[in-house]
């Protein structure tokens, strides 16, 4: 037994081979800590799904060993899955003040706030959790109060960078803790898990201050209202919008629920500094002259229900965009959202707005390190083993090339899949057995009740529609008493396809009569017979394969 207890396992349960739903478990003997519990937004083929979270079966099976959840920062892809996690596993949650401020709102919505223990952490102050000691270090990112973790384990020190960049002129004056990283490197780091989001991007990521200058220029030139859309969590950018508004004598109104929530939390906790009187209610927008207003909005990703998209379609209750208004989209499209963003930009131009967006101006910089900063992190920490995380496969691959360039042994670099275990024992690392893992889909209130089969049905329904055949048979002799009635949805327009449906009717009747004459009375056989015959006929006539649901009743 003693042998199994003295190895450290690092298990990514999300966030490798993908962007989003970041979650990593660190296991040693009878102690487990979890870093981040994120969510991911659904891909296009996940019809009707709202969000995607990691499968935590492994953690539920070992819930008595879990000593706590440690959060790096307050972005959805790191904290979004927390309420679903806590419903199964109630353990203390550790995070910085702002991160926990954002978490509180989430837990309140899920009625979990009173039963969850939230513990505020500070940079450079270690926290004991079982055999682990977790020490946060400050990072620069697109949200304040972002940290990475130095995790002291019986096998050695692991550095979990979290999301980071090196911004030498940060908006909030909080510099990344390069001294601590260098000191860890000097002491000796066994392994590092590092952010790979921009591993393909050469050079350095520009400072967030660059966006502040662009916003200033746009404010200087705008002669009517300004509508600025950005991520609700990008508080550094929001801070710069308030500063520009104050400089040019404009008032700021906020629309979009998540933006309002985040700004309220950040002002309460002192992370956003707003001069009294600058912030106005959305209802007062029309009471002020057009050149005295800035509207901060969500919807920089072209999401269907977001504030900016509704304004572009002229369906927003409080704000209508007028010709001559300046709209600034201060973010870059998340991969997969480009189409929606371009559609919104097109609609805004049609209305007559001036639109400033990323591909034509510097209104967005990334919150993630580019290649030179990733090399800087590797050179400071100098890990023996290296595991790139937080990226799609090609990004992880590229990050390993960078690591090898800085002197990490190629044999000591691991690209892992979700559920793989990296086992570290006596200074040696290997890939161990997989643990149960994967994705859980959330649709409305249902968590995990929609799987591949339901999605496949939704896909079929979305492609060729459905045909329902209703027939009543006599119990005595199996003759048809009523029907067959054929109901079509999403297959053909009934009024224009009467002939086709009459033919289909005859085929169903003929099939049933033939089967009853052959003494087939098994319900499943009758249904299969009707489905097969109808499917063949419809495919010959239309080259489509609608879902066919025969409903047979006996009287």
Buried (B, 14 or more C-beta within 10 A) or exposed (E): EEEEEEBBBBBBBBBBBBBBBBBBBBBBBEBBBBBBBBBBBBEEEBBEBBBBBBBBBBBEEBBEBBBBBBBBBBBBBBBBBBBBBBEEBBBBBBBBBBBBBBBBBBBEEEEBBEEBEBEEBEBEEBBEBBBBBBBBBBBBBBBBBBBBBBBBBBBBBBBBBBBBBBBEEBBBEBBBBBEBBBEBBEEEBBBBBBBBBBBBBEEBBBBBBBBBEBBBBBBEEBEBBBBBBBBBBBBBBBBBBBBBBBEBEBBBBBBBEBBBBBBBBBBEBEBBEBEEEBBBEBEEBEEBEBEEBBBBBBBBBBBEEBBBBBBBEEEBEBBEBEEBBBBBBBBBBBEEBEEBBBEBBEBBEEBEBBBBBBEEBBBBBBBBBBBBBBBBBBEBBBBBBBBBBBBBBEBBBBBBEBBBEBEBEEEBBBBBEBBBBBBBBEEEBEEBEBBEBEBBBBBEEEBEEBEEEBBEEBEBBEEBBBBBBBBBBEEEEBEBEEBBBBBBEBBBEEEEBEEBBEEBBEBBBEBBEEBBEEEBEEEEEBBEBBBEBBBEBBEEBBEEBBBBBBBBEEE
